[in-house]
């Protein structure tokens, strides 16, 4: 049953507004900018698990070395350099995580930090 459900999700992925390929492209876009400050990114959420999303792209941002954190302002500047516009930031309803809701060419991108 699990494999059948997964196959259905992949078949339905063609109907999503935001495809997994677009989400991967966004990770590849921001990745080199984050690398410059010692951070990496990873795709998560609906685009990864369902093959697409009608809402947003979820990207994790994490340090290469957890003992060498940079100020949040440096991460925001890095995202701006990569072309992501910060809409607003929130930590509401998320346990021990900060989430920045950004936009890129009309696509909502939620960045989850640490």
FIDO-356086 format. One line per field, with one value per atom (N, C-alpha, C): atom name; residue in one letter; x, y, z. Coordinates in steps of 0.001 Angstrom, whole numbers. Layout:
atom c(CA,...)
rest c(a,...)
u c(X,...)
v c(Y,...)
w c(Z,...)
end
This chain:
atom c(N,CA,C,N,CA,C,N,CA,C,N,CA,C,N,CA,C,N,CA,C,N,CA,C,N,CA,C,N,CA,C,N,CA,C,N,CA,C,N,CA,C,N,CA,C,N,CA,C,N,CA,C,N,CA,C,N,CA,C,N,CA,C,N,CA,C,N,CA,C,N,CA,C,N,CA,C,N,CA,C,N,CA,C,N,CA,C,N,CA,C,N,CA,C,N,CA,C,N,CA,C,N,CA,C,N,CA,C,N,CA,C,N,CA,C,N,CA,C,N,CA,C,N,CA,C,N,CA,C,N,CA,C,N,CA,C,N,CA,C,N,CA,C,N,CA,C,N,CA,C,N,CA,C,N,CA,C,N,CA,C,N,CA,C,N,CA,C,N,CA,C,N,CA,C,N,CA,C,N,CA,C,N,CA,C,N,CA,C,N,CA,C,N,CA,C,N,CA,C,N,CA,C,N,CA,C,N,CA,C,N,CA,C,N,CA,C,N,CA,C,N,CA,C,N,CA,C,N,CA,C,N,CA,C,N,CA,C,N,CA,C,N,CA,C,N,CA,C,N,CA,C,N,CA,C,N,CA,C,N,CA,C,N,CA,C,N,CA,C,N,CA,C,N,CA,C,N,CA,C,N,CA,C,N,CA,C,N,CA,C,N,CA,C,N,CA,C,N,CA,C,N,CA,C,N,CA,C,N,CA,C,N,CA,C,N,CA,C,N,CA,C,N,CA,C,N,CA,C,N,CA,C,N,CA,C,N,CA,C,N,CA,C,N,CA,C,N,CA,C,N,CA,C,N,CA,C,N,CA,C,N,CA,C,N,CA,C,N,CA,C,N,CA,C,N,CA,C,N,CA,C,N,CA,C,N,CA,C,N,CA,C,N,CA,C,N,CA,C)
rest c(x,x,x,x,x,x,x,x,x,x,x,x,x,x,x,x,x,x,x,x,x,x,x,x,x,x,x,x,x,x,x,x,x,x,x,x,x,x,x,x,x,x,x,x,x,x,x,x,x,x,x,x,x,x,x,x,x,x,x,x,x,x,x,x,x,x,x,x,x,x,x,x,x,x,x,x,x,x,x,x,x,x,x,x,x,x,x,x,x,x,x,x,x,x,x,x,x,x,x,x,x,x,x,x,x,x,x,x,x,x,x,x,x,x,x,x,x,x,x,x,x,x,x,x,x,x,x,x,x,x,x,x,x,x,x,x,x,x,x,x,x,x,x,x,x,x,x,x,x,x,x,x,x,x,x,x,x,x,x,x,x,x,x,x,x,x,x,x,x,x,x,x,x,x,x,x,x,x,x,x,x,x,x,x,x,x,x,x,x,x,x,x,x,x,x,x,x,x,x,x,x,x,x,x,x,x,x,x,x,x,x,x,x,x,x,x,x,x,x,x,x,x,x,x,x,x,x,x,x,x,x,x,x,x,x,x,x,x,x,x,x,x,x,x,x,x,x,x,x,x,x,x,x,x,x,x,x,x,x,x,x,x,x,x,x,x,x,x,x,x,x,x,x,x,x,x,x,x,x,x,x,x,x,x,x,x,x,x,x,x,x,x,x,x,x,x,x,x,x,x,x,x,x,x,x,x,x,x,x,x,x,x,x,x,x,x,x,x,x,x,x,x,x,x,x,x,x,x,x,x,x,x,x,x,x,x,x,x,x,x,x,x)
u c(803,0,848,1967,2819,3385,3849,4409,3350,2125,1046,753,708,456,1574,2798,3945,3876,3530,3417,2319,1209,119,606,1348,1878,2775,3634,4545,3785,2734,1944,1181,731,3,927,2228,3184,3146,2751,2707,1691,764,-271,91,1225,1641,2102,1827,2282,3811,4392,5851,6350,7144,7655,8952,9270,10492,11732,11719,12873,13119,12051,12181,12762,12295,12795,14285,14677,16099,16917,16388,17085,17277,16284,16415,17493,17579,18657,20015,20095,21365,21735,20743,21004,21575,20932,21338,22550,22758,23849,25222,25683,27011,27144,26065,26102,26257,25508,25610,26971,27530,28847,29901,29754,30714,30750,29634,29617,29641,29949,30104,28802,27802,26505,26138,25164,24637,23117,22489,21030,20562,19321,18719,17232,16727,15308,14515,13337,12429,11001,10038,8641,7992,6881,6065,6777,7644,8352,9216,9847,10681,9832,8858,8117,6997,6454,5341,5690,6867,7262,6865,6253,5855,4958,4584,3744,2955,1797,1026,1221,1971,2121,3506,4540,5871,6955,8188,9360,9967,10250,10864,12327,13203,14646,15242,16012,16739,18066,18465,19790,20505,21714,22439,23942,24668,26101,26896,27963,28874,29506,29913,30499,29611,28864,27937,28592,29912,30597,30960,30708,31049,29803,28920,27695,27955,27235,27323,26045,26080,24874,23761,22525,21391,21425,21928,22018,22874,23937,24810,24086,23251,22479,21446,20770,19793,20450,21613,22336,22705,23110,23479,22274,21129,19911,19527,19706,19402,20335,21610,22571,22195,21594,21176,19855,19215,17998,16709,16804,15613,15188,13936,13399,12731,13165,12581,11213,10192,8837,8609,8838,8792,9390,9760,10347,9449,9454,8613,9253,8969,9311,8063,6911,5641,5291,4821,4378,5507,6730,7854,8696,9015,9767,11253,11847,13289,13799,12986,13425,12994,13812,13442,13129,12066,11653,11578,12218,12144,11338,10274,9431,9886,10382,10968,10230,10575,10033,11146,10927,11879,11084,11057,10331,8905,8195,6808,6600,7678,7580,7878,7007,7282,8290,9333,10380,10524,10297,10450,11801,12638,13956,13877,14221,14238,15693,15949,17313,17556,18766,19284,18229)
v c(-1207,0,1274,1272,2459,2754,1722,1934,2451,1972,2440,3907,4300,5698,6587,6140,6920,7078,6024,6094,7076,7074,8010,9438,9697,11037,11478,10596,10952,11194,10415,10609,11933,12311,13563,14771,14551,15650,16559,16047,16866,17999,17914,18929,20014,19867,20876,22153,23277,24577,24659,24199,24231,22798,22496,21143,20930,19664,19341,19874,19894,20395,21873,22638,24057,24194,23364,23401,23055,22064,21686,22829,23470,24620,25734,25970,27005,26631,25352,24901,25085,24742,24901,26365,27226,28661,29215,28912,29497,28781,27520,26734,27373,27817,28433,29717,30472,31688,31313,30305,29866,29258,28569,27949,29002,30191,31279,31691,31458,31813,30561,29401,28179,27441,27662,27009,26164,25293,24443,24529,23964,23925,22544,22254,20979,21154,20450,20504,19626,20087,19307,19687,19174,19542,18868,19429,18834,18617,19553,19382,18127,17857,16666,15400,15445,14225,13883,14905,14674,14954,15481,15793,17179,17955,19315,19889,21159,21852,22946,23241,24375,25597,25450,26522,27151,26334,26895,25839,26301,25426,25563,24448,24453,24060,24940,24698,24858,23859,23916,24625,25443,26074,25660,25125,24641,24896,25067,25324,24060,24220,23097,22646,23619,23346,24025,23265,23862,24744,24686,25542,26895,27068,28320,28940,29454,30077,31527,31991,33400,34092,35418,36142,35998,36028,35915,36965,38144,39211,38811,38063,37619,36627,35790,34837,35587,36566,37367,38090,38678,39355,38381,37179,36161,35756,35570,35234,36363,37599,38754,38789,38505,38465,37397,36306,35223,35553,36667,37100,36805,36377,36062,37286,37679,38825,38337,38875,38493,39148,38341,38867,39103,38092,38246,37015,37165,36043,35683,34429,33951,32751,32608,31363,30799,31361,30920,29530,28687,27329,26403,26804,25945,25767,24545,24261,24461,25401,25656,25903,26494,26791,28190,28817,30109,29876,30491,30320,31692,31828,33059,32771,33503,33349,34356,33856,34694,34498,35316,35176,35172,34428,34405,34233,35258,35211,34682,35174,34781,33474,32833,31569,31846,31369,31499,30423,30859,29946,30136,29078,29115,28515,29335,28878,28554,27322,26878,26903,27646,27782,26919,26329,25539,24645)
w c(0,0,0,706,755,-627,-1329,-2664,-3626,-3519,-4383,-4117,-2850,-2510,-3046,-2922,-3404,-4917,-5637,-7089,-7482,-6766,-7039,-6857,-5762,-5533,-6678,-7160,-8244,-9540,-9776,-10985,-10924,-9727,-9564,-9558,-9410,-9322,-10535,-11679,-12884,-12764,-11830,-11676,-10671,-10004,-9038,-9732,-9096,-9602,-9557,-8449,-8279,-8357,-9344,-9556,-8762,-8517,-7777,-8504,-9824,-10581,-10266,-10122,-9765,-8365,-7435,-6064,-6012,-6792,-6847,-7443,-8471,-9064,-8046,-7190,-6163,-5151,-4788,-3887,-4553,-5814,-6541,-6700,-6770,-6886,-5587,-4460,-3185,-2576,-2920,-2334,-2400,-3573,-3659,-2832,-2703,-1881,-407,29,1424,1730,759,953,1302,740,998,2474,3196,4623,5512,4916,5687,5968,5125,5323,4109,4306,3235,3264,2238,2207,1778,2103,1727,1491,516,178,1134,1530,2363,1997,2696,2482,1290,867,-185,-1494,-1881,-3155,-3136,-2009,-1896,-1758,-873,-540,-1517,-2190,-3113,-4573,-4814,-6188,-6628,-5727,-6060,-4989,-5176,-4200,-4903,-4394,-4887,-4006,-2915,-1935,-1921,-1680,-1465,-1637,-1504,-1480,-92,572,1899,1779,2285,2216,3613,4025,5294,5072,6035,6003,7284,7124,8299,8112,9222,9143,8843,8073,7822,9132,9935,11252,12291,13088,14049,15111,15217,16190,15584,14294,13606,12974,13836,13362,12972,11983,11593,12055,12228,12643,11600,12086,11178,10073,10401,9400,8209,8455,7361,6459,7059,6258,5425,6033,5290,4116,4347,3269,2155,2537,1561,719,1362,619,-337,112,-744,-1953,-1738,-2848,-3870,-3396,-4281,-4992,-4597,-5268,-4529,-3265,-2484,-1677,-1799,-1072,204,1343,2627,2769,2933,3145,4628,5434,6882,7530,8797,9513,10686,11047,12123,12798,14056,14733,15393,15072,15630,15111,16002,15675,15217,15353,15014,16262,16595,17812,17550,18268,18192,16777,15938,14576,14203,13432,12865,11397,10923,9532,8879,7738,6959,5711,5527,4350,3316,2208,1170,-150,-1099,-2434,-3457,-4538,-5641,-6942,-7757,-9036,-8885,-7878,-7679,-6943,-6505,-5770,-4299,-3430,-1992,-1600,-906,-436,1078,1824,3272,3633,4278,4726,6213,6575,7957,8417,9507,10006,11226,11254,12362,12955)
end
